[in-house]
Amino acid sequence: MTEPAAEAVVDPGIDEKIKKLTPERIESTINKVLTKGAAARLKVYLQTCVHCGLCADACHFYLSNDKDPKFSPVGKVKQTLWEIIRKKGKVDGGFIKDCSRIAHTECNVCRRCSMYCPFGIDIAYLLLLVRRMCALLGVVPQYLQDTVNSHAVTMNQMWVKQDEWIDSLQWQEEDAQDEVKNARIPLDKEGAEIMYSVIGPEPKFLAQLLGNIAMIMAVAGMDWTMPSFDGWDNSNMPMYSGDFETMARVERKHHEAALKLKVKRIVMGECGHAFRGAVYDGPKWLAWKEPPVPIIHAVQFYYELIKSGRIKIAKKFKEPVTVQEPCNIVRGRGLGDMLRYIMRATCEDFRDVYPRYEHNYCCGAGGGVINCGPQWKKSRVKGNRVKAEQLKATGAKFVVTPCHNCHSGIEDIVEHYNLGMHTKFFSEILIDVMEIPEDLKVE
């Protein structure tokens, strides 16, 4: 199972950490996860799987790597978890290195494969168990672990300090007022209808998206706020590294911010993995039946604004455009129809993809693979050849990616396969086509 030398990737988060492992620590950690950290469904899944291989053709890694069996979902489980259980945890550091490579960088836990399993086995759950074992052993790709460390210390993934966060909001509020009168980013407003939350890269690299939402909220006349304190970052890299304790701390802080501000609901920015963490994985680990404050994704919010008429469309985006469906809000939440509604409402030449909806191919990013760092980029984009072919077939010039990780993942695919396309967040489309009322126009 050792990775071929020609494809070897140097990653100190894996290579150096395995040197510190002892057989005793490996065995005890693995058995702790299997006996205390795994649900009863693990046993059911392992006893139910008949090795039929019907999950294989659902995996973009398998299809894009010329149907090499080791990239099939069941192949990944067989190389990792089944072998671990067969040997009762008596494996060495080299084996754990392979487990991290497979679970962290060759599976995006998108759950497309589970849709095609005749028994409904959640293969993503099985690979997340492997990630959990690796994380408890300290074997995690360094780039991903760095973001986890940032979450643990600063409650955001980009080491953004509070004064930097507030400065970014004020800066973008000023920029927004150059386009829309009275555009504001209200801070710490108790009792507002909405708390809007974003992921760490927005103030760090994509601050203009904060300005976009200020303009959209002003035109729609929404009662909203953002916290100036910790809890504004809704992203959650620990969810994908396997550090579920830090994942829970991040989500608790996010929900506590909304409760402190006494808002009626949370609207999350354009990010799929963050939505998954806040609505599903985080609350589940915290033993909450459901999130304490209702949450909707940006796609659902834009749908409400356009359908209700709070945002009117003055003109449509004219260039040929297609869309990337984030797995965690379409396959995981069923927002495919809402996404297409807002695309058709704002775009003159919308070209749909095939397959689509919950059958759409994963971009290879939002499940944590892109967060493993640049050294894993080659294998990641190679595993997305079918996605490139799917996008190319539309003939579109633009791809709307209503998710930060999808945005970066699709950009890498477009560049690697020379597709000549450009990526856009939906908010970038909306501010170009929405009608600005006369009283809000800047002379």
C-alpha positions as CSV (number, residue, x, y, z in Angstrom):
1,M,0.0,0.0,0.0
2,T,3.0,2.3,0.1
3,E,2.8,5.3,-2.1
4,P,4.9,5.0,-5.3
5,A,8.1,7.0,-5.1
6,A,7.3,9.0,-8.2
7,E,4.1,10.4,-6.5
8,A,5.6,10.8,-3.0
9,V,4.7,14.0,-1.3
10,V,6.8,15.5,1.5
11,D,4.6,16.6,4.3
12,P,6.1,17.2,7.8
13,G,2.7,16.9,9.4
14,I,2.7,13.3,8.4
15,D,6.4,12.3,7.8
16,E,7.8,13.7,11.0
17,K,4.9,12.8,13.2
18,I,5.0,9.1,12.4
19,K,8.6,8.9,13.6
20,K,7.4,9.6,17.2
21,L,4.8,6.9,17.2
22,T,5.2,3.7,19.1
23,P,3.3,0.4,18.4
24,E,1.7,0.7,21.9
25,R,0.4,4.2,21.3
26,I,-0.9,3.3,17.9
27,E,-2.7,0.2,19.1
28,S,-4.2,1.9,22.2
29,T,-5.4,5.0,20.2
30,I,-7.0,2.9,17.5
31,N,-8.8,0.7,19.9
32,K,-10.0,3.7,21.9
33,V,-11.7,5.0,18.7
34,L,-13.1,1.6,17.8
35,T,-14.5,0.9,21.2
36,K,-15.5,4.3,22.6
37,G,-15.5,6.7,19.6
38,A,-17.3,4.7,16.9
39,A,-21.1,4.3,16.7
40,A,-22.8,0.9,16.5
41,R,-23.3,1.5,12.8
42,L,-19.6,0.8,12.3
43,K,-20.1,-2.9,13.0
44,V,-23.3,-2.9,10.9
45,Y,-21.5,-1.3,7.9
46,L,-18.6,-3.7,8.1
47,Q,-20.8,-6.8,8.3
48,T,-23.2,-5.5,5.6
49,C,-20.7,-4.6,2.9
50,V,-20.6,-7.3,0.3
51,H,-17.7,-5.8,-1.7
52,C,-20.0,-5.3,-4.7
53,G,-18.1,-2.3,-5.9
54,L,-21.2,-0.3,-7.0
55,C,-19.8,2.7,-5.1
56,A,-16.7,2.9,-7.4
57,D,-18.2,4.7,-10.3
58,A,-19.6,7.4,-8.0
59,C,-16.1,8.5,-6.9
60,H,-14.4,11.3,-8.9
61,F,-11.0,10.1,-7.7
62,Y,-11.7,6.6,-9.1
63,L,-13.0,7.8,-12.4
64,S,-10.3,10.4,-12.9
65,N,-7.5,8.0,-12.1
66,D,-8.5,5.6,-14.9
67,K,-10.7,3.5,-12.6
68,D,-7.7,2.3,-10.5
69,P,-9.4,0.1,-7.8
70,K,-7.3,1.5,-5.0
71,F,-9.1,4.9,-5.5
72,S,-12.6,3.3,-5.3
73,P,-14.5,4.1,-2.0
74,V,-14.5,0.5,-0.9
75,G,-10.8,0.2,-1.9
76,K,-9.9,3.1,0.4
77,V,-11.8,1.5,3.3
78,K,-10.2,-1.9,2.6
79,Q,-6.7,-0.3,2.6
80,T,-7.3,1.5,5.9
81,L,-10.1,0.6,8.3
82,W,-10.6,-3.0,7.3
83,E,-6.9,-3.7,7.7
84,I,-6.9,-1.9,11.0
85,I,-9.7,-4.0,12.4
86,R,-8.3,-7.2,10.9
87,K,-5.0,-6.5,12.7
88,K,-6.7,-5.2,15.9
89,G,-4.8,-2.0,15.7
90,K,-1.4,-3.7,15.5
91,V,-0.1,-1.6,12.7
92,D,3.1,0.6,12.3
93,G,3.9,4.2,11.5
94,G,4.2,3.6,7.8
95,F,0.7,2.2,7.7
96,I,-0.6,5.2,9.6
97,K,1.1,7.5,7.0
98,D,-0.7,5.7,4.3
99,C,-4.0,6.0,6.2
100,S,-3.6,9.8,6.5
101,R,-2.7,10.1,2.8
102,I,-5.8,8.1,1.8
103,A,-8.3,9.5,4.3
104,H,-7.1,13.2,4.3
105,T,-6.1,13.7,0.6
106,E,-7.8,11.1,-1.5
107,C,-11.4,11.2,-0.2
108,N,-13.4,14.4,0.1
109,V,-16.1,12.7,2.3
110,C,-18.7,14.1,-0.2
111,R,-21.0,11.1,0.3
112,R,-21.8,10.7,-3.4
113,C,-20.7,7.1,-3.1
114,S,-23.2,6.4,-0.4
115,M,-26.0,7.2,-2.8
116,Y,-25.1,4.3,-5.0
117,C,-24.5,1.8,-2.2
118,P,-27.4,-0.7,-2.3
119,F,-27.3,-0.9,1.5
120,G,-26.8,2.8,2.1
121,I,-23.5,2.5,3.8
122,D,-22.1,5.9,4.8
123,I,-18.6,5.4,3.5
124,A,-17.6,9.0,4.4
125,Y,-18.3,8.1,8.0
126,L,-15.8,5.2,7.7
127,L,-13.1,7.4,6.3
128,L,-13.8,10.1,8.9
129,L,-13.1,7.5,11.5
130,V,-9.7,6.9,9.9
131,R,-9.1,10.7,10.0
132,R,-10.1,10.6,13.7
133,M,-7.5,8.0,14.4
134,C,-4.8,9.8,12.6
135,A,-5.7,13.1,14.3
136,L,-5.5,11.5,17.8
137,L,-2.1,10.2,16.8
138,G,-1.0,13.7,15.6
139,V,-0.7,12.6,12.0
140,V,-2.4,15.3,10.0
141,P,-1.2,17.1,6.9
142,Q,0.7,20.2,8.2
143,Y,-1.2,22.8,6.3
144,L,-4.5,21.4,7.6
145,Q,-3.2,21.2,11.1
146,D,-2.0,24.8,11.0
147,T,-5.6,25.9,10.4
148,V,-6.8,23.7,13.2
149,N,-4.2,25.3,15.5
150,S,-5.5,28.7,14.5
151,H,-9.1,27.7,15.3
152,A,-8.0,26.4,18.7
153,V,-6.2,29.6,19.6
154,T,-8.1,32.4,17.9
155,M,-11.5,30.8,17.1
156,N,-10.9,31.6,13.4
157,Q,-8.9,29.7,10.8
158,M,-6.7,32.7,9.6
159,W,-5.3,34.1,12.9
160,V,-7.4,37.2,12.4
161,K,-7.1,39.5,15.5
162,Q,-10.2,41.3,16.8
163,D,-8.9,44.7,15.7
164,E,-8.1,43.4,12.3
165,W,-11.6,42.0,12.0
166,I,-13.3,45.2,13.0
167,D,-11.0,47.3,10.7
168,S,-11.9,45.0,7.7
169,L,-15.6,45.5,8.4
170,Q,-15.3,49.3,8.7
171,W,-13.2,49.4,5.5
172,Q,-15.7,47.4,3.5
173,E,-18.6,49.4,4.9
174,E,-16.9,52.6,3.6
175,D,-16.4,50.9,0.2
176,A,-20.0,49.8,0.1
177,Q,-21.2,53.3,0.7
178,D,-19.5,54.4,-2.5
179,E,-22.0,52.2,-4.4
180,V,-25.1,52.2,-2.1
181,K,-26.1,55.0,0.3
182,N,-26.5,54.1,3.9
183,A,-24.9,50.7,3.4
184,R,-23.8,49.6,6.8
185,I,-22.2,46.6,8.6
186,P,-23.9,47.0,12.0
187,L,-21.8,45.5,14.8
188,D,-23.2,43.9,18.0
189,K,-26.8,44.9,17.5
190,E,-28.9,43.0,20.0
191,G,-32.2,41.7,18.8
192,A,-31.6,42.0,15.1
193,E,-33.4,39.7,12.7
194,I,-30.2,38.2,11.3
195,M,-26.6,37.5,12.4
196,Y,-24.5,37.2,9.3
197,S,-21.5,35.0,9.7
198,V,-18.5,34.3,7.3
199,I,-15.4,32.2,7.1
200,G,-11.9,33.4,8.0
201,P,-10.6,33.9,4.5
202,E,-13.1,36.7,3.8
203,P,-11.5,39.4,6.0
204,K,-8.1,37.9,5.1
205,F,-8.2,37.6,1.4
206,L,-11.7,38.3,0.0
207,A,-12.8,41.3,2.0
208,Q,-14.9,42.6,-1.0
209,L,-17.4,40.0,-0.2
210,L,-18.2,41.7,3.1
211,G,-18.8,44.9,1.1
212,N,-21.1,42.9,-1.2
213,I,-23.3,41.7,1.6
214,A,-23.5,45.3,3.1
215,M,-24.9,46.5,-0.3
216,I,-27.3,43.5,-0.6
217,M,-28.6,44.0,3.0
218,A,-29.1,47.7,2.4
219,V,-31.0,47.3,-0.8
220,A,-33.2,44.6,0.7
221,G,-33.8,46.6,3.9
222,M,-32.7,43.9,6.2
223,D,-32.3,44.1,10.0
224,W,-29.0,42.5,10.6
225,T,-25.8,42.5,12.5
226,M,-22.3,40.9,12.8
227,P,-20.4,40.2,16.0
228,S,-17.3,42.1,16.7
229,F,-16.1,39.3,19.0
230,D,-15.2,35.7,18.6
231,G,-17.8,33.5,16.9
232,W,-18.0,35.4,13.6
233,D,-16.0,32.7,11.8
234,N,-18.3,29.9,10.9
235,S,-15.7,27.7,9.1
236,N,-14.4,24.6,10.8
237,M,-11.3,22.9,9.7
238,P,-11.0,20.6,12.8
239,M,-14.2,18.9,11.5
240,Y,-12.1,17.6,8.6
241,S,-8.8,16.9,10.4
242,G,-10.5,14.6,12.9
243,D,-10.0,16.9,15.9
244,F,-13.7,16.8,17.0
245,E,-13.0,18.5,20.3
246,T,-11.8,21.7,18.7
247,M,-14.6,21.4,16.1
248,A,-17.1,21.5,19.0
249,R,-15.4,24.5,20.6
250,V,-15.6,26.4,17.4
251,E,-19.3,25.6,16.8
252,R,-20.3,26.4,20.4
253,K,-18.6,29.8,20.1
254,H,-20.4,30.4,16.8
255,H,-23.8,29.7,18.3
256,E,-23.0,31.5,21.6
257,A,-22.4,34.6,19.6
258,A,-25.8,34.4,18.0
259,L,-27.4,33.8,21.4
260,K,-25.5,36.7,23.0
261,L,-26.8,39.0,20.3
262,K,-30.4,37.6,20.7
263,V,-30.9,37.3,16.9
264,K,-33.7,35.4,15.4
265,R,-31.6,33.4,12.9
266,I,-28.1,33.0,11.4
267,V,-27.5,33.6,7.7
268,M,-24.2,32.0,6.7
269,G,-22.1,33.2,3.8
270,E,-21.3,31.2,0.7
271,C,-19.6,28.2,2.2
272,G,-20.7,24.6,2.1
273,H,-18.3,23.0,4.6
274,A,-19.1,25.7,7.2
275,F,-22.8,25.0,6.8
276,R,-22.2,21.3,7.4
277,G,-20.2,22.1,10.6
278,A,-22.7,24.5,12.0
279,V,-25.8,22.6,11.2
280,Y,-24.8,18.9,11.4
281,D,-21.4,17.7,12.6
282,G,-20.8,20.4,15.2
283,P,-24.2,20.1,17.0
284,K,-24.1,16.3,16.8
285,W,-20.8,16.2,18.6
286,L,-22.1,18.6,21.2
287,A,-25.1,16.3,21.7
288,W,-27.5,19.0,20.6
289,K,-30.8,17.8,19.0
290,E,-30.6,20.8,16.7
291,P,-28.8,24.1,16.5
292,P,-30.0,26.6,19.2
293,V,-30.5,29.3,16.6
294,P,-32.1,28.6,13.2
295,I,-29.5,28.7,10.4
296,I,-29.9,29.1,6.6
297,H,-27.2,29.1,3.9
298,A,-26.6,32.1,1.6
299,V,-28.3,30.3,-1.3
300,Q,-31.5,30.0,0.6
301,F,-31.2,33.6,1.8
302,Y,-30.7,34.9,-1.8
303,Y,-33.7,32.8,-2.9
304,E,-35.9,34.4,-0.3
305,L,-34.7,37.9,-1.2
306,I,-35.3,37.5,-5.0
307,K,-38.5,35.4,-4.8
308,S,-40.1,37.8,-2.3
309,G,-39.2,40.9,-4.3
310,R,-37.0,42.4,-1.7
311,I,-34.3,42.3,-4.3
312,K,-35.4,43.2,-7.8
313,I,-33.4,42.3,-10.9
314,A,-32.7,45.3,-13.2
315,K,-30.8,43.4,-15.8
316,K,-29.4,39.9,-16.3
317,F,-25.8,38.7,-16.4
318,K,-25.3,38.1,-20.2
319,E,-22.2,35.8,-20.4
320,P,-22.7,32.0,-20.6
321,V,-22.6,30.8,-17.0
322,T,-22.8,27.4,-15.3
323,V,-22.8,26.4,-11.6
324,Q,-20.9,24.3,-9.1
325,E,-23.2,22.6,-6.5
326,P,-21.5,22.4,-3.1
327,C,-22.0,18.9,-1.8
328,N,-22.8,20.0,1.7
329,I,-25.8,22.2,0.7
330,V,-27.1,20.3,-2.3
331,R,-26.5,16.6,-1.7
332,G,-26.6,17.3,2.1
333,R,-29.4,19.9,2.3
334,G,-31.3,19.7,-1.0
335,L,-30.9,23.3,-2.1
336,G,-30.4,22.4,-5.8
337,D,-33.7,23.9,-6.9
338,M,-33.2,27.1,-5.0
339,L,-29.7,27.5,-6.5
340,R,-31.1,27.1,-10.0
341,Y,-33.9,29.6,-9.2
342,I,-31.5,32.3,-8.3
343,M,-29.2,31.5,-11.3
344,R,-32.1,31.7,-13.8
345,A,-33.4,34.8,-12.2
346,T,-30.1,36.6,-12.6
347,C,-28.4,35.0,-15.6
348,E,-29.5,35.3,-19.2
349,D,-27.5,32.3,-20.5
350,F,-27.5,29.7,-17.7
351,R,-26.1,26.4,-18.8
352,D,-26.7,23.5,-16.4
353,V,-24.3,20.7,-15.7
354,Y,-24.8,17.0,-16.1
355,P,-25.0,15.1,-13.8
356,R,-26.6,17.6,-11.5
357,Y,-28.3,18.0,-8.2
358,E,-27.3,15.4,-5.6
359,H,-25.6,13.4,-8.5
360,N,-23.2,16.2,-9.3
361,Y,-19.5,15.6,-9.0
362,C,-17.6,16.9,-6.0
363,C,-15.0,19.7,-6.6
364,G,-12.5,17.9,-4.4
365,A,-12.2,20.8,-2.0
366,G,-14.9,21.3,0.6
367,G,-14.3,18.1,2.4
368,G,-10.9,19.2,3.6
369,V,-8.7,17.9,0.8
370,I,-7.8,21.4,-0.5
371,N,-6.9,22.4,3.1
372,C,-4.1,19.8,3.1
373,G,-2.0,22.3,1.3
374,P,-0.2,23.1,-2.0
375,Q,1.9,20.0,-1.9
376,W,-1.2,17.8,-2.4
377,K,-2.6,20.0,-5.2
378,K,-1.3,17.8,-8.1
379,S,-3.0,14.7,-6.8
380,R,-6.2,16.6,-6.0
381,V,-6.6,18.2,-9.5
382,K,-5.7,14.9,-11.1
383,G,-8.5,13.3,-9.2
384,N,-10.9,15.9,-10.6
385,R,-10.5,15.2,-14.3
386,V,-14.2,14.2,-14.6
387,K,-15.2,17.5,-13.0
388,A,-13.2,19.4,-15.6
389,E,-14.8,17.4,-18.4
390,Q,-18.2,18.2,-16.9
391,L,-17.6,21.9,-16.8
392,K,-16.0,22.0,-20.3
393,A,-19.1,20.4,-21.8
394,T,-21.3,23.3,-20.8
395,G,-19.4,25.7,-22.9
396,A,-19.8,28.4,-20.2
397,K,-17.3,31.2,-19.6
398,F,-18.1,31.6,-15.9
399,V,-18.8,29.2,-13.1
400,V,-20.7,30.4,-10.1
401,T,-19.4,28.7,-6.9
402,P,-21.5,29.5,-3.9
403,C,-18.9,28.1,-1.5
404,H,-15.4,29.3,-0.6
405,N,-13.7,25.9,-0.9
406,C,-15.6,25.1,-4.2
407,H,-14.4,28.5,-5.5
408,S,-10.8,27.7,-4.8
409,G,-11.1,24.1,-6.0
410,I,-12.8,25.0,-9.3
411,E,-10.2,27.7,-9.9
412,D,-7.5,25.1,-9.6
413,I,-9.3,22.7,-12.0
414,V,-9.9,25.5,-14.5
415,E,-6.2,26.4,-14.4
416,H,-4.9,22.9,-14.5
417,Y,-7.1,21.8,-17.4
418,N,-6.9,25.1,-19.3
419,L,-10.7,25.5,-19.4
420,G,-10.5,29.3,-20.0
421,M,-13.3,29.9,-17.5
422,H,-13.7,32.3,-14.6
423,T,-15.2,31.7,-11.1
424,K,-17.6,33.9,-9.3
425,F,-19.4,33.9,-6.0
426,F,-23.1,34.5,-6.4
427,S,-23.0,37.8,-4.5
428,E,-20.7,39.1,-7.3
429,I,-23.4,38.3,-9.8
430,L,-26.2,39.8,-7.6
431,I,-24.6,43.2,-7.0
432,D,-24.1,43.6,-10.7
433,V,-27.7,42.9,-11.7
434,M,-29.8,44.0,-8.7
435,E,-31.9,47.2,-8.9
436,I,-30.8,49.9,-6.5
437,P,-33.7,52.1,-5.4
438,E,-33.5,55.8,-6.2
439,D,-33.1,56.9,-2.6
440,L,-30.1,54.6,-2.2
441,K,-28.2,55.5,-5.4
442,V,-25.0,57.4,-5.0
443,E,-24.7,60.5,-7.3
